[in-house]
């Protein structure tokens, strides 16, 4: 891509990390193009139009800006904030505590909150844990842990209109896709609660409304897919990593990992190959 071209984002509309970046780009009115790498979501480890030079783990989002290649949603947001400082996403430098708070909110959502949402999808969409008899347990645990997250977030929001303070910003970009997914799966905040009102408020912002609409279309397309590629003997493997594995174990799903390793339909991320048979 030529240096004068628009920014290009390798992403997926269902990815909460990618949604975070799309919202930030749109909030800053930065022109960009985006596309889903061929094969993403298929369970195949190699995607020919998404080389490891973009991300050694071949995960989205990954941003191309001329000769610059950047992966990881947090680092992408930091890059955008450095290169396109207005309108700012982070609170002003004169308030380092507020800036740290925004980053802490993002970190919790990127790790613990994402893991719960992901684990819930493993059980409901990909039917993990059904054969092992632990699916209902994991769904129950997802509800309990989501309520804990929502209570923490409500305390962070306080009486303000946005997580970032008086205006929409970094922390709101971070919370938006994860909480919206909870709403979509029926685990959202209580009607009339401050969090529910915040969700309704940000959903009216053009940058959020467009991104949420893309997420909804993506989930409908996924729901229309026939069959479960990770239980068909096709060789497809879901990536288990980081806090996702921790949550599966904590929620009582160790048998899911054991059977996934046995059936060769889960994998771990770079570096190194999958565990030997």
VEXTI-560034 format. One record per residue: y negated, x, z negated of N, C-alpha, C in turn; residue number from 1. Coordinates in Angstrom, 1 decimal. Atoms other than C-alpha are relative to their C-alpha. Layout:
N
     nc2     nc1     nc3    cac2    cac1    cac3     cc2     cc1     cc3    k
       Y       X       Z       Y       X       Z       Y       X       Z  NUM
...
This chain:
277
     nc2     nc1     nc3    cac2    cac1    cac3     cc2     cc1     cc3    k
     1.2     0.8     0.0     0.0     0.0     0.0    -1.2     0.9     0.0    1
     1.2    -0.8    -0.2    -3.4     1.4     1.0    -0.8    -0.2    -1.3    2
     0.8     0.1     1.2    -5.8     2.2    -1.9    -1.0    -1.2     0.0    3
     1.0     1.0     0.0    -8.3    -0.4    -0.7     0.6    -1.4     0.0    4
    -0.7     1.3     0.0    -5.7    -3.2    -0.7    -0.1    -0.7    -1.3    5
    -0.1     0.7     1.3    -5.4    -5.9    -3.3     1.1     0.6    -0.9    6
    -1.1    -0.3     0.9    -3.4    -5.2    -6.4     1.3    -0.8     0.4    7
    -1.3     0.7    -0.3     0.3    -6.0    -5.9     0.8     0.0    -1.2    8
    -0.8     0.2     1.2     2.4    -7.4    -8.7     1.4    -0.4     0.4    9
    -1.4     0.4     0.0     6.2    -7.3    -8.7     0.3    -0.8    -1.2   10
    -0.2     0.9     1.2     7.1   -10.2   -11.0     0.9    -1.1     0.3   11
    -0.8     1.3    -0.2     8.9   -13.5   -11.5    -0.8    -1.0    -0.8   12
     0.8     1.0     0.7     7.2   -16.8   -12.5     0.6    -0.4    -1.3   13
    -0.6     0.4     1.3     9.7   -17.4   -15.3    -0.2     1.0    -1.0   14
     0.1    -1.0     0.9     9.2   -14.1   -16.9    -1.3    -0.2    -0.9   15
     1.2     0.2     0.9     6.9   -14.5   -20.0    -0.9     1.3     0.1   16
     0.8    -1.2    -0.1     5.8   -10.9   -19.6    -0.8     0.0     1.3   17
     0.8     0.1    -1.3     4.8   -11.5   -15.9    -1.1    -1.0    -0.1   18
     1.0     1.1     0.1     3.0   -14.7   -16.8    -1.2     0.6    -0.8   19
     1.0    -0.6     0.8     1.0   -12.7   -19.4    -1.0     0.8     1.0   20
     0.8    -0.8    -0.9    -0.2   -10.4   -16.6    -0.7    -0.9     1.0   21
     0.7     0.9    -1.0    -0.9   -13.2   -14.1    -1.2    -0.6    -0.7   22
     1.1     0.6     0.7    -3.1   -14.9   -16.7    -1.1     0.9    -0.2   23
     1.1    -1.0     0.2    -5.0   -11.7   -17.4    -0.7     0.3     1.3   24
     0.6    -0.3    -1.3    -5.6   -11.0   -13.7    -0.9    -1.1     0.4   25
     0.8     1.1    -0.4    -6.8   -14.5   -13.1    -1.2    -0.2    -0.9   26
     1.1     0.1     0.9    -9.0   -14.5   -16.2    -1.1     1.0     0.4   27
     1.0    -1.0    -0.4   -10.7   -11.4   -15.0    -0.4    -0.1     1.5   28
     0.4     0.3    -1.4   -11.0   -12.8   -11.4     0.3     1.2     0.9   29
    -0.4    -1.1    -0.8    -9.1    -9.9   -10.0     1.0    -0.5     1.1   30
    -0.8     0.4    -1.1    -7.6   -10.5    -6.5     1.3     0.8     0.0   31
    -1.2    -0.6     0.0    -3.9    -9.8    -6.4     1.0    -0.8     0.8   32
    -1.1     0.6    -0.7    -0.7   -10.5    -4.4     1.2     0.2    -0.9   33
    -1.2    -0.2     0.8     2.7   -10.9    -6.0     1.2    -0.5     0.7   34
    -1.2     0.4    -0.6     6.3   -11.3    -5.1     1.2     0.3    -0.9   35
    -1.2    -0.2     0.8     9.8   -11.6    -6.7     0.8     1.1     0.8   36
    -0.9    -0.9    -0.7    11.9    -8.5    -5.9     1.3    -0.7     0.4   37
    -1.3     0.6    -0.5    14.9    -9.5    -3.8     1.1     0.4    -0.9   38
    -1.1    -0.2     0.8    17.9    -9.9    -5.9    -0.3    -0.2    -1.5   39
     0.4     0.2     1.4    16.0   -10.4    -9.2     0.6    -1.3    -0.5   40
    -0.6     1.2     0.5    17.9   -12.8   -11.4     1.4    -0.2     0.4   41
    -1.4     0.1    -0.5    21.2   -12.3    -9.5     1.0     0.7    -0.9   42
    -0.9    -0.8     0.9    22.6   -10.0   -12.1     0.5     1.3     0.7   43
    -0.4    -1.3    -0.7    22.9    -7.1    -9.6    -1.0     1.0    -0.5   44
     0.9    -1.0     0.6    21.5    -3.9   -11.0    -0.9     0.7     1.0   45
     0.8    -0.7    -1.0    20.2    -2.5    -7.7    -0.8    -1.0     0.9   46
     0.9     0.8    -0.9    17.2    -4.1    -5.9    -0.7     0.9     0.9   47
     0.5    -1.0    -0.9    16.4    -2.2    -2.8    -1.5     0.1     0.2   48
     1.4     0.0    -0.2    12.8    -3.3    -2.5    -0.8     0.2    -1.3   49
     0.6    -0.3     1.3    12.2    -2.4    -6.2     0.6     1.3    -0.5   50
    -0.6    -1.3     0.3    12.9     1.3    -6.5    -0.3     0.4    -1.5   51
     0.2    -0.4     1.4    13.3     3.0    -9.9    -1.3     0.7    -0.2   52
     1.3    -0.6     0.2    10.0     4.7    -9.2    -1.0    -1.0    -0.5   53
     0.9     1.0     0.6     8.3     1.4   -10.1     0.3    -0.2    -1.5   54
    -0.4     0.2     1.4    10.3     1.0   -13.3     1.5     0.5     0.0   55
    -1.4    -0.5     0.1    13.5     3.0   -14.2     1.0    -1.0    -0.4   56
    -0.9     1.0     0.4    14.9    -0.1   -15.8     0.0    -1.2     1.0   57
     0.1     1.0    -1.0    14.0    -2.2   -12.8    -0.3    -1.4    -0.6   58
     0.5     1.3     0.6    12.2    -4.9   -14.8    -1.4    -0.3     0.4   59
     1.3     0.5    -0.4     9.2    -6.9   -14.0    -0.8    -0.4    -1.3   60
     0.9    -0.3    -1.2     6.2    -6.9   -14.1    -0.2     1.5     0.2   61
     0.4    -1.4    -0.4     5.3    -3.7   -12.3    -1.2    -0.2     1.0   62
     1.3     0.2    -0.7     1.8    -3.3   -10.8    -0.2     1.2     0.9   63
     0.4    -1.0    -0.9     0.8    -1.3    -7.7    -1.5    -0.2     0.3   64
     1.4    -0.1    -0.3    -2.8    -0.3    -7.3    -0.3     1.3     0.8   65
     0.1    -1.2    -0.8    -3.2     2.0    -4.4     1.2     1.0    -0.2   66
    -1.1    -0.9     0.3    -1.2     5.1    -5.4     0.5    -0.1    -1.4   67
    -0.4     0.2     1.4    -0.9     4.0    -9.0     1.1    -1.0    -0.2   68
    -1.1     0.9     0.3     2.3     2.5   -10.2     0.1    -0.1    -1.6   69
     0.0     0.2     1.5     2.4     0.9   -13.7     1.0    -1.1    -0.3   70
    -1.0     1.0     0.5     5.2    -0.9   -15.6    -0.3    -0.3    -1.4   71
     0.1     0.5     1.4     5.3    -2.8   -18.9    -1.3    -0.8    -0.1   72
     1.2     0.9     0.0     3.0    -5.8   -19.4    -1.1     0.5    -0.9   73
     1.1    -0.4     0.9     1.1    -4.3   -22.3    -0.8     1.2     0.7   74
     0.6    -1.1    -0.6     0.4    -1.1   -20.4    -0.8    -0.5     1.2   75
     0.8     0.5    -1.1    -0.7    -3.1   -17.4    -1.2    -0.7    -0.5   76
     1.2     0.6     0.6    -3.1    -5.1   -19.5    -1.0     1.1    -0.4   77
     0.9    -1.1     0.4    -4.5    -1.9   -20.9    -0.7     0.7     1.2   78
     0.6    -0.6    -1.2    -5.0    -0.5   -17.4    -1.0    -0.9     0.6   79
     0.9     1.0    -0.5    -6.7    -3.7   -16.3    -1.3     0.0    -0.8   80
     1.2     0.0     0.9    -9.0    -3.6   -19.3    -0.8     1.3     0.2   81
     0.7    -1.2    -0.2    -9.9     0.0   -18.6    -0.7     0.0     1.4   82
     0.6    -0.1    -1.3   -10.5    -0.4   -14.9    -1.0    -1.2     0.3   83
     0.8     1.2    -0.2   -12.0    -3.9   -14.9    -0.5    -0.6    -1.4   84
     0.4     0.3     1.4   -13.8    -4.1   -18.3    -0.6    -1.4    -0.2   85
     0.7     1.3     0.2   -15.6    -7.4   -17.6     0.7    -1.0     0.9   86
     0.2     0.4     1.4   -14.9   -10.0   -18.6     1.1     0.6    -0.9   87
    -1.0    -0.7     0.9   -13.2    -8.3   -21.6     1.0    -0.9    -0.5   88
    -1.1     0.7     0.6    -9.9    -9.4   -22.9     0.1     0.3    -1.5   89
     0.0    -0.4     1.4   -10.0    -7.4   -26.1    -1.3    -0.3    -0.7   90
     1.3     0.1     0.7   -12.6    -8.0   -28.8    -0.8     1.3     0.1   91
     0.8    -1.2    -0.2   -15.5    -5.6   -28.8     0.5     1.2    -0.8   92
    -0.3    -1.2     0.7   -15.0    -2.0   -29.8    -0.6     0.1    -1.4   93
     0.7     0.0     1.3   -17.4    -2.6   -32.7     0.8    -0.7    -1.1   94
    -0.9     0.7     1.0   -14.6    -4.7   -34.3     1.4     0.5     0.2   95
    -1.3    -0.6    -0.2   -11.6    -2.4   -34.4     1.1    -0.8    -0.7   96
    -1.0     0.8     0.7    -9.8    -4.7   -36.9     0.5    -1.2     0.9   97
    -0.3     1.1    -0.9   -10.0    -7.6   -34.4     0.9     0.4     1.2   98
    -0.7    -0.5    -1.1    -8.7    -5.5   -31.6     1.5     0.4    -0.4   99
    -1.3    -0.3     0.5    -5.8    -4.3   -33.7     0.8    -1.3    -0.3  100
    -0.7     1.3     0.2    -5.0    -7.9   -34.7     0.5    -0.6     1.3  101
    -0.5     0.6    -1.3    -4.8    -9.0   -31.1     1.2     0.8     0.5  102
    -1.2    -0.7    -0.5    -2.4    -6.2   -30.3     1.2    -0.2    -0.9  103
    -1.2     0.3     0.8    -0.2    -7.0   -33.3     0.6    -1.4     0.4  104
    -0.5     1.3    -0.4     0.0   -10.6   -32.2     0.8     0.1     1.3  105
    -0.7    -0.3    -1.3     1.0    -9.4   -28.7     1.4     0.6    -0.3  106
    -1.3    -0.7     0.3     3.7    -7.1   -30.2     1.0    -0.9    -0.5  107
    -1.0     0.9     0.5     5.3    -9.8   -32.2     0.6    -0.9     1.0  108
    -0.4     0.9    -1.1     5.4   -12.1   -29.2     0.9     0.7     0.9  109
    -0.8    -0.7    -1.0     6.8    -9.5   -26.9     1.4     0.4    -0.5  110
    -1.3    -0.4     0.6     9.6    -8.6   -29.3     0.8    -1.2    -0.6  111
    -0.8     1.0     0.7    10.8   -11.2   -31.8    -0.1    -1.4     0.7  112
     0.1     1.3    -0.6     9.4   -14.3   -30.1     0.8    -0.1     1.4  113
    -0.7    -0.1    -1.3    10.7   -13.3   -26.6     1.5    -0.1    -0.2  114
    -1.5    -0.1     0.2    14.2   -12.6   -28.0     0.5    -1.4    -0.3  115
    -0.5     1.3     0.3    14.5   -16.1   -29.4     0.1    -0.9     1.2  116
     0.0     0.8    -1.2    13.5   -17.8   -26.2     1.1     0.5     1.0  117
    -1.0    -0.5    -0.9    15.8   -15.5   -24.2     1.4    -0.4    -0.5  118
    -1.3     0.3     0.5    18.7   -16.1   -26.5     0.3    -1.5     0.1  119
    -0.2     1.4    -0.2    18.2   -19.9   -26.3     0.5    -0.3     1.4  120
    -0.4     0.2    -1.4    18.4   -19.7   -22.5     1.4     0.5     0.2  121
    -1.4    -0.5    -0.2    21.6   -17.6   -22.7     1.0    -1.1    -0.4  122
    -0.9     1.0     0.5    23.2   -20.5   -24.6    -0.1    -1.3     0.8  123
     0.2     1.3    -0.6    21.7   -23.5   -22.8     0.2     0.1     1.6  124
     0.0    -0.1    -1.4    21.4   -22.2   -19.2     1.3     0.7     0.5  125
    -1.1    -0.8    -0.4    24.2   -19.6   -19.0     1.3    -0.2    -0.9  126
    -1.2     0.4     0.7    26.6   -21.2   -21.5     0.7     1.1    -0.8  127
    -0.6    -1.0     0.8    27.1   -18.2   -23.6     0.3    -0.6    -1.4  128
    -0.4     0.5     1.4    28.9   -18.9   -26.9     0.8    -1.2     0.0  129
    -0.7     1.3     0.0    30.5   -22.1   -25.7     1.5     0.3    -0.3  130
    -1.4    -0.4     0.1    34.0   -20.5   -25.3     0.3     0.6    -1.4  131
    -0.2    -0.6     1.3    33.5   -18.6   -28.6    -0.2    -0.9    -1.1  132
     0.2     1.0     1.1    32.5   -21.7   -30.5    -1.3     0.2    -0.8  133
     1.2    -0.4     0.8    29.1   -20.3   -31.6    -1.3    -0.5     0.7  134
     1.2     0.4    -0.7    26.7   -22.0   -29.1    -0.9    -0.9    -0.8  135
     0.8     0.9     0.8    25.6   -24.7   -31.4    -0.7     0.7    -1.2  136
     0.6    -0.8     1.0    25.0   -22.2   -34.2    -1.2     0.7     0.5  137
     1.1    -0.7    -0.5    22.8   -20.2   -32.0    -1.2    -0.9     0.3  138
     1.1     0.9    -0.3    20.8   -23.2   -30.9    -0.7    -0.4    -1.3  139
     0.5     0.4     1.3    20.3   -24.2   -34.5    -0.9     1.2    -0.5  140
     0.7    -1.2     0.5    19.2   -20.6   -35.4    -1.3     0.2     0.8  141
     1.2    -0.1    -0.8    16.8   -20.6   -32.5    -1.1    -0.9    -0.4  142
     1.0     1.0     0.5    15.1   -23.7   -33.8    -0.6     0.5    -1.3  143
     0.5    -0.5     1.3    14.8   -22.2   -37.3    -0.9     1.2     0.1  144
     0.8    -1.2    -0.1    13.5   -18.9   -36.2    -1.3    -0.3     0.8  145
     1.3     0.4    -0.8    11.0   -20.5   -33.7    -1.0    -0.6    -1.0  146
     0.9     0.6     1.0     9.6   -22.5   -36.6    -0.7     1.1    -0.9  147
     0.6    -1.1     0.8     9.1   -19.3   -38.6    -1.1     0.7     0.9  148
     1.0    -0.7    -0.9     7.3   -17.7   -35.6    -1.3    -0.9     0.1  149
     1.1     0.9    -0.2     5.1   -20.8   -35.1    -0.9    -0.1    -1.3  150
     0.8     0.0     1.3     4.1   -20.8   -38.8    -0.8     1.2    -0.1  151
     0.7    -1.3     0.0     3.1   -17.2   -38.5    -1.2    -0.1     0.9  152
     1.1     0.1    -1.0     1.1   -17.9   -35.4    -1.1    -0.9    -0.4  153
     1.0     1.0     0.4    -0.6   -20.9   -36.9    -0.9     0.7    -1.1  154
     0.8    -0.7     1.0    -1.8   -18.7   -39.8    -0.9     1.0     0.7  155
     0.8    -1.0    -0.7    -3.1   -16.1   -37.3    -1.1    -0.8     0.7  156
     1.0     0.7    -0.7    -5.0   -18.8   -35.4    -1.0    -0.5    -0.9  157
     1.0     0.5     1.0    -6.6   -20.2   -38.5    -0.8    -1.2     0.5  158
     0.9     1.1    -0.4    -9.5   -22.6   -37.9    -0.7     0.3     1.3  159
     0.7    -0.4    -1.3   -10.7   -20.8   -34.7     0.6    -0.7     1.2  160
    -0.5     0.6    -1.2   -10.4   -22.1   -31.2     1.0     0.8     0.8  161
    -0.9    -0.9    -0.7    -8.5   -19.1   -29.9     0.5     1.1    -0.9  162
    -0.6    -1.1     0.8    -6.3   -16.3   -31.2    -1.0     1.2     0.1  163
     0.9    -1.2    -0.2    -8.9   -13.8   -29.9    -1.3    -0.2    -0.8  164
     1.3     0.3     0.7   -11.7   -15.5   -31.9    -0.7    -1.1     0.7  165
     0.8     1.1    -0.5   -14.5   -17.5   -30.4     0.3    -0.3     1.5  166
    -0.2     0.1    -1.4   -13.4   -16.9   -26.8     1.5     0.3     0.3  167
    -1.3    -0.4    -0.5   -10.1   -16.7   -24.9     0.1     1.5     0.3  168
    -0.1    -1.4    -0.2    -8.7   -13.2   -24.7     1.4     0.5    -0.1  169
    -1.3    -0.7     0.0    -5.9   -10.7   -25.1     1.1    -0.7    -0.8  170
    -1.1     0.6     0.8    -4.0   -12.4   -27.9     0.4    -1.3     0.5  171
    -0.3     1.3    -0.6    -4.2   -15.7   -26.2     0.9     0.2     1.3  172
    -0.9    -0.3    -1.1    -2.7   -14.2   -23.0     1.4     0.3    -0.5  173
    -1.3    -0.4     0.5     0.1   -12.8   -25.1     0.8    -1.2    -0.6  174
    -0.8     1.1     0.6     1.0   -16.0   -27.0     0.3    -1.1     1.0  175
    -0.1     1.2    -0.9     0.5   -18.5   -24.1     1.4    -0.1     0.7  176
    -1.3     0.3    -0.7     3.8   -17.9   -22.1     1.1    -0.2    -0.9  177
    -1.1     0.2     1.0     6.0   -17.7   -25.1     0.0    -1.3    -0.6  178
     0.1     1.3     0.6     4.7   -20.7   -26.8     0.2    -1.2     1.0  179
    -0.2     1.0    -1.0     4.6   -22.7   -23.6     1.5    -0.2     0.3  180
    -1.4     0.1    -0.2     8.3   -21.9   -23.1     0.7    -0.8    -1.1  181
    -0.5     0.8     1.1     9.0   -23.3   -26.6    -0.3    -1.5     0.2  182
     0.3     1.3    -0.3     7.2   -26.4   -25.6     0.9    -0.6     1.0  183
    -0.8     0.5    -1.1     9.2   -26.7   -22.4     1.4    -0.3    -0.4  184
    -1.3     0.2     0.4    12.5   -26.5   -24.2     0.2    -0.9    -1.3  185
    -0.1     1.0     1.1    11.6   -28.9   -27.0    -0.1     0.6    -1.4  186
     0.1    -0.7     1.3    10.9   -26.3   -29.7    -1.5     0.3    -0.3  187
     1.4    -0.2     0.2     7.1   -26.5   -29.6    -0.6    -0.4    -1.3  188
     0.6     0.4     1.3     4.6   -27.1   -32.4    -0.1    -1.5    -0.1  189
     0.1     1.5     0.3     4.2   -30.5   -34.0    -1.2    -0.6     0.6  190
     1.1     0.7    -0.6     2.0   -33.0   -32.3    -1.2    -0.1    -1.0  191
     1.2     0.1     0.8    -1.6   -32.8   -33.6    -0.2     1.2    -0.8  192
     0.2    -1.2     0.7    -1.1   -29.4   -35.2    -1.0     0.9     0.7  193
     0.9    -1.0    -0.7    -3.6   -26.6   -34.6     0.6     0.7     1.2  194
    -0.6    -0.7    -1.1    -1.1   -24.8   -32.4     0.2    -0.9     1.2  195
    -0.1     0.9    -1.2    -0.4   -27.9   -30.3    -1.3    -0.2     0.6  196
     1.3     0.2    -0.5    -4.1   -28.4   -29.9    -0.5     1.2     0.8  197
     0.4    -1.3    -0.8    -4.6   -24.7   -28.9     0.8     0.0     1.3  198
    -0.8     0.0    -1.3    -1.8   -25.1   -26.3    -0.6    -1.0     1.0  199
     0.6     1.0    -0.9    -3.5   -28.2   -24.9    -1.3     0.6     0.5  200
     1.4    -0.5    -0.4    -6.9   -26.4   -24.8     0.2     1.1     1.0  201
    -0.1    -1.1    -1.0    -5.7   -23.3   -23.0     0.6    -0.5     1.3  202
    -0.7     0.6    -1.2    -3.6   -25.4   -20.6    -1.0    -0.5     1.0  203
     1.1     0.5    -0.9    -6.9   -26.6   -19.1    -0.8     1.1     0.7  204
     0.6    -1.2    -0.6    -8.1   -23.1   -18.3     0.6     0.3     1.4  205
    -0.6    -0.2    -1.4    -7.7   -22.4   -14.5     1.1     1.1     0.0  206
    -0.9    -1.2    -0.1    -6.0   -19.0   -15.1     1.3    -0.4    -0.7  207
    -1.2     0.4     0.7    -3.5   -20.6   -17.5     0.7    -1.1     0.7  208
    -0.6     1.2    -0.6    -3.0   -23.9   -15.7     0.8     0.4     1.3  209
    -0.7    -0.5    -1.2    -2.0   -22.1   -12.4     1.2     0.7    -0.4  210
    -1.2    -0.7     0.4     0.4   -19.8   -14.2     1.0    -0.9    -0.6  211
    -0.9     1.0     0.5     2.0   -22.6   -16.1     0.7    -0.8     1.1  212
    -0.5     0.8    -1.1     2.4   -24.6   -12.9     1.1     0.8     0.7  213
    -1.0    -0.9    -0.7     4.2   -21.6   -11.3     1.3     0.1    -0.9  214
    -1.2    -0.1     0.9     6.5   -21.3   -14.4     0.8    -1.3     0.1  215
    -0.8     1.2    -0.1     7.4   -25.0   -14.2     0.7    -0.1     1.3  216
    -0.7     0.0    -1.3     8.2   -24.7   -10.5     1.2     0.9     0.0  217
    -1.1    -0.9     0.1    10.3   -21.7   -11.2     1.2    -0.5    -0.8  218
    -1.1     0.5     0.8    12.3   -23.4   -13.9     0.7    -1.1     0.7  219
    -0.6     1.1    -0.8    12.9   -26.4   -11.6     0.9     0.6     1.0  220
    -0.8    -0.6    -1.0    14.2   -24.1    -8.9     1.3     0.6    -0.7  221
    -1.2    -0.5     0.7    16.5   -22.4   -11.5     1.0    -1.1    -0.4  222
    -0.9     1.1     0.4    17.8   -25.7   -12.7     0.8    -0.6     1.2  223
    -0.6     0.5    -1.2    18.6   -26.7    -9.1     1.2     0.9     0.5  224
    -1.1    -0.9    -0.4    20.9   -23.7    -8.7     1.4    -0.5    -0.5  225
    -1.4     0.5     0.3    24.6   -24.6    -8.7     0.8     1.1    -0.5  226
    -0.9    -1.0     0.6    27.0   -22.8   -10.9    -0.6     1.0    -0.9  227
     0.5    -1.0     0.9    26.7   -20.0   -13.3     0.5     1.4     0.5  228
    -0.4    -1.2    -0.6    26.7   -16.6   -11.6     0.6     1.0    -1.0  229
    -0.5    -0.9     1.0    27.6   -14.8   -14.8     1.3    -0.3    -0.6  230
    -1.3     0.4     0.4    30.8   -16.6   -15.3     0.9    -0.3     1.2  231
    -0.8     0.4    -1.2    32.1   -16.8   -11.7     0.9     1.2     0.5  232
    -0.7    -1.1    -0.5    33.7   -13.4   -11.4    -0.6     0.8     1.1  233
     0.7    -0.7    -1.1    31.1   -12.2    -9.0    -0.5     1.4    -0.3  234
     0.5    -1.4     0.4    30.3    -9.0   -10.9    -1.4     0.0    -0.5  235
     1.3     0.1     0.5    26.9   -10.3   -11.9     0.0     0.3    -1.5  236
     0.1    -0.4     1.4    25.7    -9.0   -15.3    -1.4    -0.3    -0.5  237
     1.3     0.2     0.6    22.9   -10.1   -17.6    -0.3     1.2    -0.9  238
     0.4    -1.2     0.7    20.9    -7.3   -19.2    -0.2    -0.4    -1.5  239
     0.2     0.2     1.4    21.2    -7.2   -23.0    -0.7     1.3    -0.5  240
     0.8    -1.2     0.4    18.6    -4.9   -24.6    -0.8    -0.4    -1.2  241
     1.1     0.1     1.0    16.3    -4.3   -27.5     0.2    -1.1    -1.0  242
     0.1     1.0     1.0    15.3    -7.2   -29.7     0.9    -1.2     0.4  243
    -0.9     1.1    -0.4    17.5    -9.6   -27.6     1.3     0.2    -0.7  244
    -1.3    -0.3     0.7    20.6    -7.9   -28.9    -0.1    -0.2    -1.5  245
     0.1     0.2     1.4    19.3    -7.9   -32.4     0.0    -1.5    -0.4  246
     0.0     1.4     0.3    18.6   -11.6   -32.3     1.4    -0.7     0.2  247
    -1.3     0.6    -0.2    22.0   -12.5   -30.8     0.9     0.3    -1.2  248
    -0.9    -0.4     1.1    23.7   -10.5   -33.6    -0.5    -0.8    -1.3  249
     0.5     0.7     1.2    21.4   -12.0   -36.3     0.3    -1.5    -0.1  250
    -0.3     1.4    -0.1    22.0   -15.5   -35.1     1.5    -0.4    -0.1  251
    -1.5     0.2     0.2    25.8   -15.1   -35.4     0.7     0.0     1.3  252
    -0.6     0.0    -1.3    26.6   -14.3   -31.8     0.7     1.3     0.4  253
    -0.7    -1.3    -0.4    28.5   -11.0   -32.0     1.1    -0.2     0.9  254
    -1.1     0.2    -0.9    31.4   -12.6   -30.3    -0.4    -0.2     1.5  255
     0.5     0.1    -1.4    29.2   -13.3   -27.2    -0.1     1.4     0.6  256
     0.0    -1.3    -0.5    28.6    -9.6   -26.9     1.3     0.6     0.3  257
    -1.4    -0.6    -0.2    32.2    -8.7   -27.4     0.7    -0.6     1.2  258
    -0.6     0.6    -1.2    33.4   -11.2   -24.8    -0.7     0.4     1.3  259
     0.8    -0.5    -1.2    30.6   -10.1   -22.4     0.4     1.4     0.4  260
    -0.5    -1.4    -0.4    31.8    -6.5   -22.6     1.4    -0.1     0.5  261
    -1.4     0.2    -0.4    35.4    -7.6   -22.2     0.0    -0.5     1.5  262
     0.0     0.7    -1.3    34.6    -9.8   -19.2    -0.9     0.7     1.0  263
     0.9    -0.8    -0.9    32.1    -7.2   -17.7    -1.1    -0.9     0.6  264
     1.1     0.8    -0.5    29.3    -9.8   -17.3    -1.3     0.1    -0.8  265
     1.3    -0.4     0.5    26.7    -8.2   -19.5    -0.1     1.5     0.2  266
     0.2    -1.4    -0.3    25.1    -4.8   -19.1    -1.2     0.4    -1.0  267
     1.1    -0.6     0.7    22.7    -2.5   -20.9    -0.9     0.7     0.9  268
     1.0    -0.5    -0.9    19.6    -1.0   -19.5     0.0     1.6     0.1  269
     0.2    -1.4    -0.2    18.8     2.5   -18.2    -0.5     0.7    -1.2  270
    -0.8    -0.9    -0.9    19.5     5.3   -18.8     1.5    -0.1    -0.3  271
    -1.4     0.0     0.2    23.2     5.7   -18.4     0.7    -1.2     0.5  272
    -0.8     1.1    -0.5    26.0     3.5   -17.1     0.4    -0.9    -1.1  273
    -0.6     1.0     1.0    27.6     0.5   -18.8     1.1     0.7    -0.8  274
    -1.1    -0.5     0.7    30.1     1.2   -21.5     1.3     0.0     0.8  275
    -1.2    -0.1    -0.8    33.5     2.3   -20.1     0.9    -1.2    -0.4  276
    -0.9     1.0     0.3    36.2    -0.3   -19.8     1.1     0.4    -1.0  277
